[in-house]
């Protein structure tokens, strides 16, 4: 029996890709570095920010930290203003909660930006708890963030669905021993998602209720 659902954020609950791309472009522009291809930038969504910037710019550790600080300074202007919640998310979250399911977020995004976006879009109270990059656990696809939530929420892995839009999310959930749900409208393609072997695959967020 499913008692809880753990959601990735970027590309699963919220369409953050346009803002992330815009902020990355401005970060590299201000550092006077070549601007990566948009497809490459989108492919890193789901990884910790510093890791993504380092990969994209082939940066050394020091420059990666500079890029991360600059990105965070630019976030309120460039990223936050372009975020939208995917269609069907609010009403589906409400239905899931009405059915007694416990909901949480597991994300590579830091807690400050996550809380800012959730508060702005009125979905912060939908979730019992969250684990973010700010918790300093090994990043996706390692299972640690999911395992931390299972421990905190006192849940068995068989009682939990992990929902995400990237192979990092699905591999994380699989490695934690949970059933996984891949959403096809996010940042990784259907073919990429299939390579991670999700338990289920859905094309719209509302279809999640059919799995419960």
C-alpha positions as CSV (number, residue, x, y, z in Angstrom):
1,X,0.0,0.0,0.0
2,X,1.3,3.4,-1.0
3,X,1.4,5.8,2.0
4,X,3.7,8.6,0.7
5,X,4.9,10.2,-2.5
6,X,8.3,11.9,-2.8
7,X,8.5,14.4,-5.6
8,X,11.4,15.9,-7.5
9,X,10.8,19.6,-8.0
10,X,12.4,21.0,-11.2
11,X,10.7,19.5,-14.2
12,X,8.3,17.5,-12.2
13,X,6.2,20.0,-10.1
14,X,7.5,23.2,-11.7
15,X,8.7,24.3,-15.1
16,X,11.9,25.9,-14.1
17,X,13.9,25.2,-17.2
18,X,13.4,28.5,-19.0
19,X,14.6,30.5,-16.0
20,X,17.5,28.1,-15.2
21,X,18.7,28.4,-18.8
22,X,18.4,32.2,-18.8
23,X,20.3,32.5,-15.5
24,X,23.0,30.1,-16.6
25,X,23.5,32.1,-19.8
26,X,23.8,35.3,-17.9
27,X,26.2,33.7,-15.4
28,X,28.6,32.6,-18.2
29,X,28.2,35.9,-20.0
30,X,29.2,37.9,-16.9
31,X,32.2,35.6,-16.4
32,X,33.2,36.2,-20.0
33,X,33.0,32.5,-20.8
34,X,31.5,30.7,-23.8
35,X,27.8,30.1,-23.3
36,X,26.9,26.4,-23.5
37,X,24.2,25.0,-25.8
38,X,20.7,25.2,-24.3
39,X,20.2,21.5,-24.7
40,X,23.3,20.8,-22.7
41,X,22.1,23.2,-20.0
42,X,18.7,21.5,-19.8
43,X,20.4,18.1,-19.6
44,X,22.1,19.1,-16.3
45,X,18.9,20.1,-14.5
46,X,18.5,17.8,-11.6
47,X,22.1,17.9,-10.6
48,X,23.5,20.2,-7.9
49,X,24.1,23.7,-9.2
50,X,27.8,23.8,-8.7
51,X,28.2,20.4,-10.4
52,X,26.1,21.5,-13.3
53,X,28.0,24.8,-13.9
54,X,31.3,23.0,-13.5
55,X,30.4,20.4,-16.1
56,X,28.9,22.9,-18.6
57,X,31.8,25.4,-18.4
58,X,34.6,22.9,-17.8
59,X,35.5,25.0,-14.8
60,X,38.0,24.4,-12.1
61,X,36.8,24.2,-8.5
62,X,37.5,27.8,-7.7
63,X,35.7,29.1,-10.8
64,X,32.8,26.8,-10.2
65,X,32.3,28.3,-6.8
66,X,32.5,31.8,-8.3
67,X,29.9,30.8,-10.9
68,X,27.6,29.4,-8.2
69,X,27.7,32.6,-6.2
70,X,27.0,34.7,-9.3
71,X,24.1,32.4,-10.3
72,X,22.5,32.8,-6.8
73,X,22.9,36.6,-7.0
74,X,21.1,36.5,-10.4
75,X,18.4,34.0,-9.3
76,X,15.7,36.5,-8.1
77,X,15.9,38.5,-11.3
78,X,16.5,35.9,-14.0
79,X,15.2,32.5,-12.7
80,X,12.5,33.1,-10.2
81,X,10.4,35.3,-12.5
82,X,10.2,32.6,-15.2
83,X,9.0,29.7,-13.0
84,X,5.6,28.2,-13.5
85,X,3.8,25.3,-11.9
86,X,2.8,22.5,-14.3
87,X,-0.8,22.1,-15.3
88,X,-2.7,19.9,-12.9
89,X,-0.1,20.0,-10.1
90,X,-2.1,22.0,-7.5
91,X,-5.4,20.1,-7.8
92,X,-3.7,16.7,-8.0
93,X,-1.6,17.4,-4.9
94,X,-4.8,18.4,-3.1
95,X,-6.6,15.2,-4.2
96,X,-3.6,13.1,-3.0
97,X,-3.6,14.8,0.4
98,X,-7.4,14.3,0.6
99,X,-6.8,10.6,0.1
100,X,-4.5,10.6,3.1
101,X,-1.2,10.4,1.3
102,X,1.9,12.0,2.8
103,X,3.8,14.2,0.4
104,X,7.4,15.4,0.4
105,X,10.0,17.0,-1.9
106,X,13.4,15.5,-2.7
107,X,15.5,17.9,-4.8
108,X,19.0,19.0,-5.7
109,X,17.8,22.6,-5.5
110,X,18.8,24.5,-2.3
111,X,16.2,25.2,0.3
112,X,16.2,29.0,0.0
113,X,15.2,29.0,-3.6
114,X,12.8,26.0,-3.2
115,X,11.0,27.7,-0.4
116,X,10.8,31.0,-2.2
117,X,9.2,29.4,-5.3
118,X,6.8,27.2,-3.4
119,X,5.7,30.1,-1.2
120,X,5.2,32.3,-4.3
121,X,3.1,29.7,-6.1
122,X,1.1,28.6,-3.0
123,X,2.2,25.0,-2.8
124,X,4.5,25.1,0.2
125,X,1.8,23.8,2.6
126,X,1.2,20.8,0.4
127,X,4.3,19.1,1.7
128,X,5.1,17.6,5.0
129,X,8.8,17.9,4.7
130,X,11.6,18.1,2.2
131,X,15.3,17.1,1.6
132,X,17.3,19.5,-0.5
133,X,20.9,20.1,-1.5
134,X,21.2,22.2,1.7
135,X,21.1,19.0,3.7
136,X,24.5,18.1,2.4
137,X,23.7,14.5,1.5
138,X,25.2,12.7,-1.5
139,X,23.5,14.0,-4.6
140,X,21.2,12.1,-7.1
141,X,21.4,9.4,-8.3
142,X,22.7,8.3,-4.9
143,X,19.7,7.0,-2.8
144,X,20.7,9.0,0.3
145,X,18.2,11.8,0.1
146,X,15.3,9.3,-0.3
147,X,16.6,7.2,2.5
148,X,16.8,10.2,4.8
149,X,13.1,11.0,4.1
150,X,12.1,7.4,4.7
151,X,13.9,7.5,8.1
152,X,12.5,11.0,9.0
153,X,8.9,10.0,8.0
154,X,9.2,6.5,9.5
155,X,8.2,4.8,6.2
156,X,9.1,1.5,4.6
157,X,10.4,1.7,1.1
158,X,7.5,-0.5,-0.1
159,X,5.1,2.3,1.0
160,X,6.7,5.0,-1.1
161,X,6.6,6.3,-4.7
162,X,9.4,8.5,-6.0
163,X,8.3,10.8,-8.8
164,X,10.7,12.6,-11.2
165,X,11.5,13.8,-14.7
166,X,15.1,12.7,-15.0
167,X,17.1,9.5,-15.0
168,X,18.8,10.9,-11.8
169,X,15.5,10.8,-10.0
170,X,14.5,7.4,-11.2
171,X,17.9,5.8,-10.4
172,X,17.8,7.4,-7.0
173,X,14.4,5.9,-6.2
174,X,15.3,2.6,-7.6
175,X,18.5,2.4,-5.6
176,X,16.5,3.2,-2.4
177,X,14.3,0.2,-3.2
178,X,11.2,2.3,-3.9
179,X,8.8,2.2,-6.8
180,X,9.4,5.0,-9.2
181,X,7.3,7.1,-11.6
182,X,8.8,8.9,-14.5
183,X,7.0,11.9,-15.9
184,X,7.6,12.5,-19.6
185,X,6.9,16.2,-19.8
186,X,10.1,17.3,-18.0
187,X,13.8,17.7,-18.9
188,X,14.7,14.1,-20.0
189,X,13.3,12.4,-23.0
190,X,11.1,9.3,-22.9
191,X,14.0,7.2,-24.2
192,X,16.3,8.5,-21.5
193,X,13.8,7.7,-18.8
194,X,13.2,4.2,-20.1
195,X,16.9,3.5,-19.8
196,X,16.6,4.1,-16.0
197,X,13.8,1.5,-15.7
198,X,11.0,3.3,-13.9
199,X,8.2,1.2,-12.4
200,X,5.6,3.5,-14.1
201,X,5.7,6.2,-16.7
202,X,3.0,9.0,-17.0
203,X,2.5,11.8,-19.5
204,X,0.6,14.2,-17.3
205,X,0.8,14.9,-13.6
206,X,-2.9,14.1,-13.1
207,X,-2.3,10.5,-14.2
208,X,-0.6,10.0,-10.9
209,X,-3.9,9.5,-9.1
210,X,-4.5,6.4,-11.3
211,X,-1.5,4.7,-9.8
212,X,-2.7,5.1,-6.2
